[in-house]
């Protein structure tokens, strides 16, 4: 009797171990499909969750079972350290109270386990963030080589190094500086050289916002762009009224064009590097769908043949858009654009807070320059994620759901699967 009890206990332990390992002996297989169906794995939000390989296996199994066939693995969060084995960048092993003794390679485990499940992998890195301002954590607070390379904020109260501006949350390097661009290209090259994967996604490949960067370097660089001196800097760009609102100066429109060209040229350089190292790796870029506000970040994700001042929404653009702003569009440099339609509603062709509106506008602006996937978030437990997944697959070449932490916390696995299955069944019926 005791022997049988011990045998039963051993069997139960084996079952428990199998569940813990995510069924890794015979993992589920992602289904082939003409549609890309991504789930994003954010580094910071899931730092504690993915501290073990067993947990990675388990959640990859759940990912496949929900109908996804691709994942995005974030390996350089905004904190600035990395989650892969780098020759020159520190590994993130201590974050928000969780310390890990990682003797294994986080990215390689994701790649190996994804391959076992027939999941394609996009590797994502933030580009210009280097630290967290609230906690002063990250490379920019430890490494003096970053001194003089961070963004300088121009605020109503005056100039301030972004490292010391706690409310902004993220400390950015100045995207215009060649040494910052080369630093970013170095880790792009390193990841491409060390690992095999399907696509590389640029995240936070932009300026932090309208208040940065107003360093002396950017002053001089802007003068080169214009071809003449700017004597009243930053006043000739803009000033502030008594309520803290921007008042455009005489070079206001040219300033946003200049910054967007910085980002466009950098994205083009990243593409050249990727294609030179591994030509089959796709270049992807995520950005919010509200294009008309992104000039402050230098993010003109539209086609360079899209003419914003001739668009149906042009009345919103005249205040900041120069005649030559269209030249800063970088859609032609991308293989895939991940349209961030993180909006409240799904339907409404005339509702600028709807996924439908965002997709319609993006189609108009991209002009088929690259492939577009609709991306949605499920942080709001009341958001109809099933219908959103279905609609993105009906309207675009793929779907991305952000982020696995929200899918887990709000238990959206079944709803996502229903939306994916419905779209695929309808597509098959129409073949």
C-alpha positions, 0 to 999 in steps of 0.5 A: 500500500505504501509502495503504491502511495509513493508511486502515485506521489511520484506520478503527481510530481511528474505531472506537476513538473511537466506543467511547470515546464510548460509541457516542454517535452511535446510543446504545442506547435504554432499553426502556419498562416498567411497572417502574422499574429504576434504577442509582445513580451515586454522586458520590464513588466515581465522581469520577475515572471521570466526569471526562470526558464520553466516560466518562459516555456509555460507562457510560450505554450499558452501563447501558441494555444491562443493562436499566436504564431510569432512573438516579440521579445524585448531585450533592451528595456528603457532602463538601458541595460540588456537581457542578452549576453553582451560584450559591452552592455551590462545585463539587467539582473536587478529590477524593482525588487527582483534579483536574478542569478542568470547563468543562462542566456535570456534571449537564446532561451526564448529563441530555442523554445520558440523554435520548438513551438514553430514560433517566429521571433522578432527581437525588440530593443529600445534605441535611445533610452538609457535610464529611469529618471525617478529611480536614477537607475540605468547606464546613464547614471553609472557611466560618465561616458554618457555625460553631455550626451543626454537630451537637454529639456527646454521647459517654461522654467528653463533648461534642464538635463533630462537625467534630472527631470523625474516626471519624464520617467525616461532618460534619453540620449540625444538622437542627433549626436553621432556618438549616440547613433554609433552606440545604438548601432553597436548593439544592433550589430551585436545582436544580429551577429550573435543570434538567429531570429526573424525580425528586428523591431525598433522601439523608442527610436525617437525623441522623448518629446517636444521639449528635447533636445535643445543642447548646444550640439542640436543648435549647431546641427540645426544651423547646418540643416538650415545653412545659416545661423540661428541667433536667438536659440531657442526663442526662434524655435518657440517660446512659452506663454504665461500658461506654458503653451508653445508660441511658434517662432520663425523656424518652428516648422523647420525645427520639426522637419530637422528632427524628423530627418534625424530619425529618418536617416538613422532608421535608414542606417539601421536598415543598411546595417541589418541587410548587410549582416543578415539580409533575411532579417526584417526591419520592423518599427512600432509607433502610435497611430496618432501621426499628427502628434508625433512630429514632436518625437520626430516620428514620421512613419508615413511614406515619403510620397505622402503629402500631409498638407494635401491630406483631408486632415491637413487643417490640423497640420499647418501649424507645425508642418513645413512644405518639405516635411514629407521628405522625412517619411521613413516607411520605405525603409521598413519591411513592416510597420506595427501600427499602434492602434491603442484606442478606446473603440474598434469601429467608427470610420469618423471616430479618431479614437477607433481602430478602424479610423487608425487603420484607414488613416495609416493605409492612406499615409503608408501608400503600400510602402511597407507591410502594415500590422494592426496592433492593439493593447488589452490593459483595459479589461473592458476592451473587446479584445476578441473583436479587435483581434478579428478586425485587425486580421480582416483589415491588415496583414497581421496582428500584434497584442500588447502585452502578455502581462495584460493578457495574463492579468485580465485573462484574455487568452480565450477571447483572443483565440476566438477573435483569431479563429473567427478571422482565419475561418472567414478567410478560409471560407472566402478562398 
